[in-house]
Amino acid sequence: MKKLTALFLILFLFSSIKAQTLEETLGVLSGDAGTAYIGPLGSGFGSNMNSGWFKGVPEATIFSFDVRINITASATMFSDENKTFSASGNFHFSNAQAHEILTNSGINSSHPAYNSTKNALLNQQFSVGIAGPTILGSKEENVVVNFPAQTVNGQSLLGVEIETPAIGFLGDLSLFPTPMIQGDIGTIYGTSASFRFFPEIDAGDIGKVGLFGFGIMHNPGMWFPNPLPIDLGVGFFTQTLKAGDVFESKSTQMGIFASKQFGAIISITPYFGLTTESSTTTVKYDYTYDTPVGSVTTPLEFELEGENGIGITVGADIQLVFLNIFVDYKMATYNTASAGISFGF
């Protein structure tokens, strides 16, 4: 189980992320820039974690024995607009960037005001425009800081665009997959329960990775005197994923669901879900900047509210005796496809 979990997480969830390298990339971005840079990934985490939970509504019965182990992959799709950002905020310039600002204005190291003006640049934050690739964007581009023309230390400095060492870390990513292992058990009084769990493991440079989630779905048709033509359900699901010291993502989904089984031992069950979803990703990293007396490191922490709202899911579950194959598609702010197999009886 531990090896399988590690393999899934490394190959799919963090296929190109190494937390140490990612922290270094984030470490040159202030909180305003960091929020905009990593924002789309937070929504991707939330959409994936709020997908693949259900494959049909539990039976409207007092008791039936139904146990399934599911191996699922959900993949959120990103458009080109998710791969770039433009923001404004405060920014500390590095020694090299301060030198570039000065030389752009004709103030080189032999200028009598060079050192004092450079120290003035390093001693404060500046309100700037920041734009470039998000974490999902191109690795061939850098985030650019737009230093506006202004007077510093009595010196008139020209406006200039300054590149940072931050690039599109995941490299033009249009599809962000997340694997999950889930257990479903039911049915008692029309109610089934679902659990997602990965034991916390050490995934090398990523750090310790772990996941836990649970959900419940109830078929109110259990309480009706006559059976309904389709199975209807109401459900609630929640999940938390931690990845090293950088990410902690929490997601919640609730909604109404419908399904109808056709066949018995070999069957197909189309299903539908109308859900409301939310997610929050907490990001922590150390922001390092230069001062006249050396580098300073400040811990930063911020929360990203996922752009997750109403979702409409359509899918089908195909049962082949003890093996099930399922696939669905969720239409939401970020569209997400899910597919997988399950074993049960």
N, C-alpha and C positions, 0 to 999 in steps of 0.2 A: 504494500500500500504506500509506504513512504517513498519508494523508488518511483512508483507510478505517478504519484503526486508531484514529485520534483521534476520528472520528465515533462509532464503536461505544463507545469507552470513555466519552466525554462524555455520550452520549445514554442509555446503559444503566447502566454500572457506577457512575458518579458523577453521576447525573442531577440531583441537587440539592446535592451536596457541593462546597464550595469550601474547599480546605485551610486558607486563612487564616482564614475564618470559623469553621471547625470547631476550629482551634487556639485561637481566642478562647473558644469555648464550653468546651472542655476545660480551658483555662487557669485557670478559676475553681474547678476540682474537684481535690481532693487525689488521691493515688494510689489510695486505697481507693474513693473515690466514682467516680473515672475508670474503674477496672476494672469496677465493676458497671454503670456507665452505658453503656459501649461493648461489654460482653461479648457480647450476642447477635449483634452484627454480625461479630465474629470467627468465631463458629460458622457464620454465613451465608457468609462468605468461604470457609471450609473446605469446606462442603457443596457449594457451587457448583463449586469448583475440582476436587472429587473426583467430578464428574458429567460425563456426555457424552463420556467417553473412548472407549468401545467401542460398536460397532454390529453385532458378530458376531465369531465366532472364525475365525482364519485357517485356510486349507485344510490338511489333513494331506498335504502334498506336498513333494517336494524343492525344486521351484521353480515359481512362477507369478508373473506380472507383474500387480501390483495396486497402483495409485496413486490416492489420493483426497485432494481438498482439501475440508475441511468448514467450514461456517459454522454455529456452534452457539450457542444461548442456553440457559443453565441458570438456573432461578429457584427459590430456597429460600423456603419458606412459613413465616410466623411466626404464632404464636397471640397472643392478648391478653396472656398472662402474660409474653411476651418484651418487652412494651412498657412495663413498669414495673419498678422495682427497689426494694429496701429493704436497706440495709446499715448497718454501723457502722464508725467509723474516726476518725482524727484530722483536724482541720479548722482552718484559719486564717480568722478573720473579717476582713472588710474594714472600712475606716473607717465606711462607711454602716451595715454590719451591727452593728458595735460600738455605734454611736449608737442603733440600734433596740433593742438589748438593754438599754441603760441607760435609755432613755426608757420602755420597757415596765415598768421597775422604779421609775419615778418619779424617776430621776436625770437631770435635764436639764442643759443646758450652763451654767446658772447655779449648779448645785450645787457646793460646794467640793471634792467628791471626784470630780467628773466627769472632769477631764483625767487624773488619776492612775489612775482605774479603767479609763478607756478605753485608756490606754497598757498597763495590765496585761492587758487583753483582747487587744490587738494583739501583745503580746510572747510569746505562747505559743499552742500548739495545744491544742484541747479535744477530748475524746472525746465524739462526738455520734452521733446517729442521722441517716441521710441517706436520703431516699426521693424518688421522683418518676418522671418518664418516662425511659426509656432513650433512646438515640440513635434508636430506632425509634418512640418514643412521640409523643404529641400535642404540637404546637407551641403549643397554647393553655395548657399547664401548665409550671410551673417546678419544678426540683429544690428540695426543701425540706430545710433543716437544722434538726434539733430540738435547741436549746440547753437542757440540763437545768438546773434550779434549783441554785444553788450560791453559795458565798461567794467573791468575788474582791476583793482589795485591802481586805478588811475590810467589804465591802458585800454585803448579801444580795440576790442577783439572782434574779428570777423566771424560770421556764422559759418559753421562747417559740419558736415556729416561724419561721424566717427563710428567705425565698426567695432563691435565687441567680439570676444571669442565664442559667443553663443550662436550655434547653428541649429537647423532643424534636426533635432536629435534622432528621431525615428526615420527620417529620410523619405519624404513624400509618401506618407502612409495614407491609403484610402480605405483600408479595411483593418479594424482592430479586433482580433479574436480573443476570447476568454474561454478556457475549458472549465468544466465543472463536473463533479461526481455528486450524485443526488440519490437519496433513498426516499421512496414513497411507501406509506403503509396505511391501510384502511380495511374495511370501512366500518365505523361504528355510528349508528344513528345518522347515516348519510354524511359522515365526516371523515376526511382523510387528512393525514399530516405528511409534510415533506421536510427533509433535512439535507443541508449541504454542509460538508465538513472536510477540511484538509488539516491534518495535524501540522503544527508549526514546525517548519524545517529550515535548516540553514542552506540557502541556495547560493553560497559563495559570495561574490561581490554584490549580489542583490541584497544580501542580508537575510533575516528570517522572514519567511512568508507563511501566512496562515489565513484560513477562511472559515467562517461559520455562518450558517443561515438556517432559518426555519420558516415554515408557512403552514397554513391551515385552510381547508376549503370545505364548505358545507353545502349540501343539496337540500334546500328547503322543501322540495317535493316529498321528502320523507314524511312530512306532516300533513300532506293533502290526502283526502280519502281515495281519490282516483289518480292513476299515474298520468304524468304529463307526456305530451308527444315527444319532447326532447328533455334532456337532463339540463337543469339550470343550477348554477352554483354562485356563491359569494365567497371571496377568499382574501387573505392577507398574507404577505410574504415580506421578509426582511433579511438582510445579509450584511456582514461586515468583512472586509478584506484588508489585511495589513501586509505591506511590502517594505521590509527593512525599516529604516528610520525616516523614510521620505514620504510615503503615502499611507493613509488610512481612509478607506472609502466605505461609506454606509449608504445603503439603499433601502427603499420601502416601496411596496406596490400593493394596491388593493383594487378590487374591481368585481365585475359580474362576468360570468362565464357560461358558455353553452356548448353542448356536444351531443352527438347522436351516433351510437354504434350500429354498424351494419354487418351482420355475420356473427359467428360465435368463436370457434377455435381459430379460424382464420377470418379476420375481420378488418374493417377500416372504420376509423372514428374521426370524422371531421370535427374541428373545434374552433371556438371563437372566444375572444376576450376583449372586453372594454375596460381599460384600467386607468387609474390615476397614479402617477409615479413621482418619486422625489429621490434625490441623492445628494450627498455632501462628501467631498473629498478634502481631507486635511493634508496640507503639504508643509513639511518642515525642512529647512536647510540653513546652512551658514552662509551669510552674505559677507564677502570679504572685499574691502576697499583700501586704497592707499591714503596715507596722511603724510604730512611733512616729517613725522617722527617714526614712520613705519606702517605696516599693515594692521588693520583692525578688523576683527571678525565679529559680526553680530548675528545671533540666531534669529531667524525669521519664521513665522508660522502664520498661515492664512487658510481660510476655508473657501472652497469653490462650490457654489451651489450649481448642481447640474441643470442643464437646460432640458429637464425631463418634465413632462406634463401628462397630457392625455395620450394613451396608446391604444391602437386597434390591432389585435393579433388574429390572424387566420392561419390554420394549419391542419395537419392530418396525422393520425397515428395508425400505423399498419401493424396488426398483430399476426405473427406467424408462429402459432403454438406458444412457445415460451420466449420467443424473441420478438421485440417490437422495434420498429423503425419510425422515427417521427421527424417532421420538418415543419417549421412555421416561419411567418414573416410578420414583424411588428412595424406598423406605420406610426411614426411619432416625429418629434422634432429631429431626432436622429434615428433613421430607420435601422432595424436590426434583424438579421436572419439567424435562426437557430436550427440545429439539426443534431441528431444523435441516435443512439441505440439503447435499449433497456432489456434487462432480463428479469423475469418474474413469473409469478403464478398467482 
